[in-house]
Amino acid sequence: MIGSALNNLWQSTGLFGFLGMAEGFGIGNIIMILIGFVLLYLAIKKGFEPLLLVPIGFGCILSNIPFAFIAGIDPSTGDAGFIKLLFDMGISSGLFPILIFMGVGAMTDFGPLIANPKTLLLGAAAQFGIFVALLGALGLSFIPGINFTLHDAASIGIIGGADGPTAIYVTSRLAADLLGPIAVAAYSYMALVPIIQPPIMRLLTTENERKIRMQQLRPVSKLEKMLFPIVVLTTCAILLPSATPLIGSLMFGNLAKECGVVNRLSDTMQNALMNIVTIFLGLAVGSKMEASHFLNLNTLGILVLGMVAFSIGTGAGVLIAKLMNKLDPKHPVNPLIGSAGVSAVPMAARVSSKVGQESDPQNFLLMHAMGPNVAGVLGSAVAAGVLLAVVPFMEVLA
């Protein structure tokens, strides 16, 4: 009897699971826990977007502890772990992306975009990678062991916008079974912007192009800033209703910031709400890095395509900026700000400024880069709306 009790105790330990003696657990869990520690190292030691990588890395570790069932359902009791509850409540439902966009809107100054409207083209160009990755995902389906539908491909493509909330929102509606790897890929590439983008930017620009100094932006009036969210929302509602949940929440947050009469609401969206949702969302995203679901060919294909989409989006923004200089040499644009057209705000803008100052320490590009950066947020939301409207229609035709 004592032997049986000791055996039951042994079988309930994490070591028993890590050794692969229980179904569904094994060396893969150890690998994923180590990956979780790598994410924590990058966040804490290297400073790569700790607000994202700390909760994601910790969620990855928690979800791979055998028999804890933190990110799943305990088969013995039927109770869901607390991170699974967060995932079902906020990510599967699409609620967290909406709240994140609300906070982003309250934190964003669209003044640089209003002052230099042509940077909207750079934000649009950076979304090119989304559609390249969509086609790439469909192409990968010809490889044995990988099977992506049109819905799957659209969800994978949206990673190229480097916008985690948008990727989650689209995937929750088109390919919910891929939420885990797509969310992880989108947020990982957002956090690794300082590593991924600079080599691409240097490759596509010359030293002289990186030294281009842009004209000072004109002052933007309070009235212009207040009218901007109203005009954008109205245009979106008329032309692309499928994008209004994301753009509507973004514009609501921005109007609350700019109107100046609801400072308490704006402050809550910028700070308390944003921080709470970031914690919950990071843990929930990290929880989808369970070894049993993460270590497979489909996930590998998603990670590769996400990197390709993000790299193409970065390069497209830079190349369009160079084209703009050819068409309008009297008002030169530093091509580096084109890379900020991806939606990682304000990370991509900071990287553009940093790479520019490597060539000219007195060249301050941050405010100029914020134009395409915030345009990228709008661009990714519009791209999401297009996918949500077109993909179901295309599948019906097929």
RODO-2510 file (C-alpha; in nm, 4 decimals, decimal comma):
residues 398
     n   res          X          Y          Z
     1     m     0,0000     0,0000     0,0000
     2     i     0,2854     0,2352     0,0862
     3     g     0,4528     0,1384    -0,2395
     4     s     0,1413     0,2244    -0,4342
     5     a     0,1126     0,5605    -0,2574
     6     l     0,4766     0,6405    -0,3298
     7     n     0,4285     0,5405    -0,6938
     8     n     0,1259     0,7714    -0,7229
     9     l     0,3272     1,0497    -0,5637
    10     w     0,6130     0,9918    -0,8095
    11     q     0,3728     0,9986    -1,1029
    12     s     0,2388     1,3371    -0,9926
    13     t     0,5795     1,5084    -1,0010
    14     g     0,7000     1,7317    -1,2765
    15     l     1,0115     1,5178    -1,3183
    16     f     0,7952     1,2206    -1,4122
    17     g     0,6367     1,4298    -1,6859
    18     f     0,9647     1,5800    -1,8083
    19     l     1,1098     1,2305    -1,8486
    20     g     0,8296     1,1507    -2,0918
    21     m     0,6690     0,8874    -1,8730
    22     a     0,3233     1,0469    -1,9004
    23     e     0,1220     1,0933    -2,2162
    24     g     0,1459     1,4415    -2,3642
    25     f     0,4622     1,5439    -2,1768
    26     g     0,8327     1,4965    -2,2371
    27     i     1,1512     1,6550    -2,3639
    28     g     0,9512     1,9014    -2,5737
    29     n     0,8303     2,0699    -2,2546
    30     i     1,1888     2,1171    -2,1407
    31     i     1,2779     2,2711    -2,4785
    32     m     0,9864     2,5153    -2,4602
    33     i     1,0675     2,6104    -2,0996
    34     l     1,4233     2,6877    -2,2103
    35     i     1,2806     2,9036    -2,4903
    36     g     1,0731     3,0815    -2,2259
    37     f     1,3913     3,1555    -2,0298
    38     v     1,5574     3,2850    -2,3486
    39     l     1,2666     3,5277    -2,3952
    40     l     1,3066     3,6436    -2,0351
    41     y     1,6807     3,6902    -2,0922
    42     l     1,6187     3,9010    -2,4026
    43     a     1,3663     4,1109    -2,2120
    44     i     1,5569     4,1589    -1,8863
    45     k     1,9214     4,1564    -1,9922
    46     k     1,8981     4,2933    -2,3467
    47     g     1,5948     4,5178    -2,2934
    48     f     1,4018     4,3892    -2,5974
    49     e     1,0480     4,5091    -2,5293
    50     p     1,0206     4,3725    -2,1740
    51     l     0,6540     4,4732    -2,1493
    52     l     0,5824     4,2052    -2,4103
    53     l     0,8516     3,9439    -2,3610
    54     v     0,8373     3,9138    -1,9803
    55     p     0,4712     3,8009    -1,9659
    56     i     0,5044     3,5970    -2,2890
    57     g     0,8169     3,4202    -2,1657
    58     f     0,6676     3,3507    -1,8244
    59     g     0,3441     3,2280    -1,9801
    60     c     0,5491     2,9886    -2,1948
    61     i     0,7188     2,8481    -1,8846
    62     l     0,3935     2,8103    -1,6903
    63     s     0,2152     2,6350    -1,9767
    64     n     0,4849     2,3676    -2,0084
    65     i     0,4947     2,2530    -1,6463
    66     p     0,3620     1,8945    -1,6446
    67     f     0,0388     1,8289    -1,4547
    68     a    -0,0068     2,1978    -1,3623
    69     f    -0,2706     2,2467    -1,6372
    70     i    -0,2360     2,6230    -1,6023
    71     a    -0,3104     2,6770    -1,9709
    72     g    -0,5483     2,3858    -2,0144
    73     i    -0,8138     2,1784    -1,8408
    74     d    -0,7309     1,9488    -1,5526
    75     p    -0,8705     1,6098    -1,6609
    76     s    -0,9204     1,4984    -1,3012
    77     t    -1,1429     1,7912    -1,2015
    78     g    -1,2531     1,9464    -1,5314
    79     d    -1,1390     2,2887    -1,4080
    80     a    -0,9703     2,5301    -1,6503
    81     g    -0,6380     2,6875    -1,5564
    82     f    -0,6329     3,0614    -1,4971
    83     i    -0,4365     3,1381    -1,8157
    84     k    -0,6807     2,9346    -2,0246
    85     l    -0,9591     3,1471    -1,8790
    86     l    -0,7695     3,4600    -1,9821
    87     f    -0,7153     3,3201    -2,3324
    88     d    -1,0793     3,2247    -2,3815
    89     m    -1,2057     3,5538    -2,2382
    90     g    -0,9751     3,7958    -2,4162
    91     i    -0,8084     3,6373    -2,7192
    92     s    -1,0564     3,3834    -2,8532
    93     s    -1,3292     3,6456    -2,8207
    94     g    -1,1170     3,9187    -2,9813
    95     l    -1,1722     4,1495    -2,6805
    96     f    -0,8076     4,2121    -2,5861
    97     p    -0,7093     4,3459    -2,9334
    98     i    -0,9964     4,5958    -2,9201
    99     l    -0,8904     4,7184    -2,5750
   100     i    -0,5259     4,7372    -2,6829
   101     f    -0,6213     4,9494    -2,9846
   102     m    -0,8182     5,1783    -2,7547
   103     g    -0,5095     5,2299    -2,5392
   104     v    -0,2846     5,2740    -2,8432
   105     g    -0,5194     5,5407    -2,9760
   106     a    -0,5049     5,7275    -2,6451
   107     m    -0,1227     5,7141    -2,6522
   108     t    -0,0773     5,8102    -3,0188
   109     d    -0,0111     6,1527    -3,1614
   110     f    -0,1228     6,1580    -3,5254
   111     g     0,0272     6,5061    -3,5641
   112     p     0,3336     6,3901    -3,7668
   113     l     0,1046     6,2089    -4,0111
   114     i    -0,1289     6,5081    -4,0441
   115     a     0,1690     6,7425    -4,0949
   116     n     0,3210     6,5210    -4,3657
   117     p     0,0349     6,3247    -4,5265
   118     k     0,2528     6,1612    -4,7912
   119     t     0,4038     5,9392    -4,5204
   120     l     0,0691     5,7590    -4,5336
   121     l     0,2074     5,5931    -4,8485
   122     l     0,4968     5,4522    -4,6467
   123     g     0,2577     5,2998    -4,3946
   124     a     0,0598     5,1487    -4,6812
   125     a     0,3727     5,0118    -4,8524
   126     a     0,4798     4,8291    -4,5379
   127     q     0,1615     4,6195    -4,5580
   128     f     0,2852     4,4648    -4,8836
   129     g     0,4433     4,1815    -4,6877
   130     i     0,1009     4,0737    -4,5630
   131     f    -0,0166     3,9711    -4,9072
   132     v     0,3166     3,8151    -5,0057
   133     a     0,3005     3,5946    -4,6950
   134     l    -0,0596     3,5036    -4,7770
   135     l     0,0500     3,3691    -5,1155
   136     g     0,3513     3,2024    -4,9541
   137     a     0,1311     3,0173    -4,7063
   138     l    -0,0829     2,8843    -4,9885
   139     g     0,2355     2,7755    -5,1668
   140     l     0,3637     2,5909    -4,8587
   141     s     0,0484     2,3804    -4,8590
   142     f     0,2037     2,1788    -5,1415
   143     i     0,4684     2,0503    -4,8972
   144     p     0,3668     1,7184    -4,7339
   145     g     0,2801     1,7697    -4,3686
   146     i     0,1773     2,1353    -4,4117
   147     n    -0,1808     2,2249    -4,4894
   148     f    -0,2966     2,5865    -4,4911
   149     t    -0,6408     2,6920    -4,6133
   150     l    -0,7178     3,0396    -4,7501
   151     h    -0,8410     3,1390    -4,4027
   152     d    -0,5143     3,0120    -4,2515
   153     a    -0,3045     3,1930    -4,5135
   154     a    -0,4816     3,5243    -4,4501
   155     s    -0,4222     3,4907    -4,0767
   156     i    -0,0547     3,4106    -4,1309
   157     g    -0,0095     3,7008    -4,3716
   158     i    -0,1307     3,9579    -4,1193
   159     i     0,1824     3,8844    -3,9119
   160     g     0,3697     4,0967    -4,1680
   161     g     0,2100     4,4098    -4,0276
   162     a     0,4004     4,3547    -3,6998
   163     d     0,0806     4,4298    -3,5130
   164     g    -0,0004     4,1690    -3,2495
   165     p    -0,3552     4,2847    -3,1653
   166     t    -0,4533     4,2947    -3,5338
   167     a    -0,3050     3,9498    -3,5933
   168     i    -0,5002     3,8103    -3,2987
   169     y    -0,8234     3,9785    -3,4066
   170     v    -0,8053     3,8474    -3,7648
   171     t    -0,6982     3,4983    -3,6624
   172     s    -0,9734     3,4662    -3,4000
   173     r    -1,2241     3,5138    -3,6808
   174     l    -1,0608     3,3265    -3,9672
   175     a    -0,8417     3,0519    -3,8201
   176     a    -0,8916     3,0177    -3,4446
   177     d    -0,6933     2,6915    -3,4318
   178     l    -0,3792     2,8858    -3,5345
   179     l    -0,4157     3,1568    -3,2692
   180     g    -0,1259     3,0258    -3,0622
   181     p     0,1613     3,0205    -3,3128
   182     i     0,0382     3,3312    -3,4988
   183     a     0,0099     3,5362    -3,1795
   184     v     0,3534     3,4189    -3,0664
   185     a     0,5078     3,4992    -3,4071
   186     a     0,3470     3,8438    -3,4273
   187     y     0,4529     3,9499    -3,0775
   188     s     0,7980     3,7952    -3,1089
   189     y     0,8716     3,9904    -3,4262
   190     m     0,7333     4,3069    -3,2682
   191     a     0,9744     4,2632    -2,9787
   192     l     1,2682     4,1817    -3,2078
   193     v     1,2278     4,4875    -3,4327
   194     p     1,5665     4,6287    -3,3125
   195     i     1,7384     4,3110    -3,4337
   196     i     1,5504     4,2342    -3,7555
   197     q     1,5086     4,5750    -3,9173
   198     p     1,8521     4,7464    -3,9090
   199     p     2,0347     4,4996    -4,1413
   200     i     1,7536     4,5305    -4,3989
   201     m     1,7585     4,9109    -4,3737
   202     r     2,1357     4,9287    -4,4207
   203     l     2,1263     4,6845    -4,7116
   204     l     1,8704     4,8902    -4,9062
   205     t     2,0145     5,2384    -4,8447
   206     t     2,3404     5,4175    -4,9120
   207     e     2,5369     5,6191    -4,6579
   208     n     2,4289     5,9445    -4,8238
   209     e     2,0618     5,8410    -4,8184
   210     r     2,0840     5,7663    -4,4467
   211     k     2,2233     6,1167    -4,3907
   212     i     1,9283     6,2949    -4,5576
   213     r     1,7866     6,5626    -4,3266
   214     m     1,4167     6,6301    -4,3597
   215     q     1,2371     6,9625    -4,3297
   216     q     1,0902     7,0493    -3,9924
   217     l     0,7249     6,9471    -3,9616
   218     r     0,4655     7,2221    -3,9527
   219     p     0,2653     7,2754    -3,6315
   220     v    -0,0660     7,0884    -3,6263
   221     s    -0,3638     7,2627    -3,4666
   222     k    -0,5824     7,1130    -3,1970
   223     l    -0,8819     7,1298    -3,4301
   224     e    -0,7003     6,9216    -3,6934
   225     k    -0,6122     6,6598    -3,4348
   226     m    -0,9723     6,6436    -3,3125
   227     l    -1,1176     6,6166    -3,6621
   228     f    -0,8724     6,3462    -3,7707
   229     p    -1,0257     6,0522    -3,5744
   230     i    -1,3775     6,1569    -3,6777
   231     v    -1,2831     6,1760    -4,0467
   232     v    -1,0957     5,8446    -4,0369
   233     l    -1,3817     5,6639    -3,8628
   234     t    -1,6403     5,8094    -4,1022
   235     t    -1,4340     5,7065    -4,4056
   236     c    -1,3829     5,3576    -4,2661
   237     a    -1,7522     5,3156    -4,1863
   238     i    -1,8459     5,4102    -4,5425
   239     l    -1,5808     5,2126    -4,7305
   240     l    -1,4729     4,9228    -4,5077
   241     p    -1,7108     4,8407    -4,2190
   242     s    -1,5254     4,5172    -4,1417
   243     a    -1,2314     4,7242    -4,0136
   244     t    -1,4382     4,9502    -3,7879
   245     p    -1,4028     4,7438    -3,4670
   246     l    -1,0261     4,8004    -3,4713
   247     i    -1,0181     5,1480    -3,6258
   248     g    -1,3204     5,2564    -3,4223
   249     s    -1,1556     5,1683    -3,0909
   250     l    -0,8288     5,3295    -3,2071
   251     m    -1,0054     5,6517    -3,3032
   252     f    -1,2140     5,6559    -2,9847
   253     g    -0,8977     5,6400    -2,7754
   254     n    -0,7362     5,9132    -2,9849
   255     l    -1,0374     6,1449    -2,9688
   256     a    -1,0474     6,1028    -2,5896
   257     k    -0,6841     6,2147    -2,5824
   258     e    -0,7163     6,5082    -2,8202
   259     c    -1,0507     6,6586    -2,7156
   260     g    -0,9146     6,7473    -2,3692
   261     v    -1,2435     6,7120    -2,1787
   262     v    -1,2190     6,3465    -2,0711
   263     n    -0,8652     6,3358    -1,9366
   264     r    -0,9569     6,0754    -1,6756
   265     l    -1,0785     5,8376    -1,9447
   266     s    -0,7761     5,9052    -2,1625
   267     d    -0,5390     5,8528    -1,8697
   268     t    -0,7099     5,5236    -1,7782
   269     m    -0,6828     5,3949    -2,1352
   270     q    -0,3173     5,4968    -2,1621
   271     n    -0,2070     5,3530    -1,8293
   272     a    -0,4248     5,1281    -1,6128
   273     l    -0,6276     4,9632    -1,8900
   274     m    -0,3292     4,9245    -2,1235
   275     n    -0,1105     4,7732    -1,8505
   276     i    -0,3741     4,5281    -1,7304
   277     v    -0,4574     4,4069    -2,0796
   278     t    -0,0868     4,3781    -2,1673
   279     i    -0,0293     4,1512    -1,8668
   280     f    -0,3251     3,9281    -1,9462
   281     l    -0,2561     3,9216    -2,3187
   282     g     0,1152     3,8437    -2,2748
   283     l     0,0485     3,5519    -2,0412
   284     a    -0,2259     3,4196    -2,2695
   285     v    -0,0031     3,4412    -2,5785
   286     g     0,2840     3,2693    -2,3987
   287     s     0,0521     2,9923    -2,2848
   288     k     0,0034     2,8860    -2,6466
   289     m     0,3694     2,7836    -2,6630
   290     e     0,2874     2,4421    -2,5243
   291     a     0,5213     2,1797    -2,6680
   292     s     0,2382     1,9509    -2,7815
   293     h     0,0905     2,2257    -3,0012
   294     f     0,3960     2,4330    -3,0877
   295     l     0,6611     2,1879    -3,2069
   296     n     0,5277     2,0883    -3,5495
   297     l     0,5718     2,1711    -3,9204
   298     n     0,2743     2,4059    -3,9371
   299     t     0,4164     2,6206    -3,6584
   300     l     0,7593     2,6254    -3,8215
   301     g     0,5983     2,7359    -4,1498
   302     i     0,4089     3,0140    -3,9691
   303     l     0,7248     3,1437    -3,8003
   304     v     0,9206     3,1433    -4,1277
   305     l     0,6429     3,3119    -4,3249
   306     g     0,5929     3,5683    -4,0503
   307     m     0,9622     3,6591    -4,0692
   308     v     0,9444     3,6816    -4,4491
   309     a     0,6330     3,9012    -4,4348
   310     f     0,7861     4,1321    -4,1750
   311     s     1,1128     4,1628    -4,3692
   312     i     0,9317     4,2368    -4,6966
   313     g     0,7141     4,4971    -4,5251
   314     t     1,0258     4,6676    -4,3872
   315     g     1,1986     4,6612    -4,7246
   316     a     0,8921     4,7814    -4,9163
   317     g     0,8629     5,0893    -4,6952
   318     v     1,2280     5,1787    -4,7542
   319     l     1,2033     5,1270    -5,1311
   320     i     0,8847     5,3356    -5,1636
   321     a     1,0591     5,6184    -4,9754
   322     k     1,3431     5,6011    -5,2281
   323     l     1,0911     5,6113    -5,5115
   324     m     0,9277     5,9192    -5,3581
   325     n     1,2675     6,0914    -5,3646
   326     k     1,3006     6,0156    -5,7359
   327     l     0,9570     6,1636    -5,8053
   328     d     0,9978     6,4662    -5,5783
   329     p     1,3708     6,5485    -5,5324
   330     k     1,2928     6,8954    -5,3945
   331     h     1,1385     6,7496    -5,0791
   332     p     1,3608     6,4514    -4,9950
   333     v     1,2510     6,1815    -4,7553
   334     n     1,5063     5,9869    -4,5554
   335     p     1,4402     5,6271    -4,6725
   336     l     1,5025     5,4965    -4,3214
   337     i     1,1650     5,6263    -4,2057
   338     g     0,9993     5,3926    -4,4579
   339     s     1,0883     5,0976    -4,2367
   340     a     0,8722     5,2526    -3,9626
   341     g     0,5659     5,1797    -4,1753
   342     v     0,5214     4,8510    -3,9919
   343     s     0,2826     4,8845    -3,7011
   344     a     0,5216     4,8346    -3,4100
   345     v     0,4643     5,1704    -3,2364
   346     p     0,6918     5,3385    -3,1367
   347     m     0,9621     5,0704    -3,1645
   348     a     1,0012     5,0926    -3,5414
   349     a     1,0231     5,4725    -3,5321
   350     r     1,2934     5,4572    -3,2651
   351     v     1,4917     5,2083    -3,4740
   352     s     1,4682     5,4362    -3,7805
   353     s     1,6025     5,7256    -3,5763
   354     k     1,8799     5,5168    -3,4220
   355     v     2,0058     5,3829    -3,7560
   356     g     1,9967     5,7362    -3,8994
   357     q     2,2058     5,8721    -3,6138
   358     e     2,4694     5,6052    -3,6757
   359     s     2,5470     5,7895    -4,0007
   360     d     2,4771     6,1417    -3,8729
   361     p     2,4517     6,1898    -3,4947
   362     q     2,2798     6,5263    -3,5469
   363     n     2,0046     6,3874    -3,7706
   364     f     1,6905     6,3509    -3,5615
   365     l     1,4364     6,1373    -3,7477
   366     l     1,2089     6,0243    -3,4658
   367     m     0,9200     6,2642    -3,5244
   368     h     0,9413     6,2159    -3,9015
   369     a     0,9379     5,8373    -3,8528
   370     m     0,6289     5,8599    -3,6334
   371     g     0,4260     5,9638    -3,9405
   372     p     0,4649     5,6326    -4,1276
   373     n     0,4631     5,4469    -3,7951
   374     v     0,1127     5,5578    -3,6983
   375     a     0,0103     5,5246    -4,0641
   376     g     0,1193     5,1619    -4,0351
   377     v    -0,1248     5,1100    -3,7498
   378     l    -0,4052     5,2348    -3,9711
   379     g    -0,2686     5,0338    -4,2633
   380     s    -0,2642     4,7051    -4,0757
   381     a    -0,6198     4,7639    -3,9495
   382     v    -0,7361     4,8391    -4,3042
   383     a    -0,5550     4,5291    -4,4338
   384     a    -0,7294     4,3277    -4,1635
   385     g    -1,0644     4,4662    -4,2716
   386     v    -0,9915     4,3790    -4,6349
   387     l    -0,9003     4,0217    -4,5408
   388     l    -1,2081     3,9793    -4,3225
   389     a    -1,4294     4,1050    -4,6054
   390     v    -1,2635     3,9341    -4,9023
   391     v    -1,1492     3,5933    -4,7739
   392     p    -1,4971     3,4555    -4,6867
   393     f    -1,6222     3,5887    -5,0212
   394     m    -1,3364     3,4185    -5,2103
   395     e    -1,3996     3,0903    -5,0301
   396     v    -1,7662     3,1001    -5,1301
   397     l    -1,6646     3,1501    -5,4935
   398     a    -1,4195     2,8615    -5,4704
***
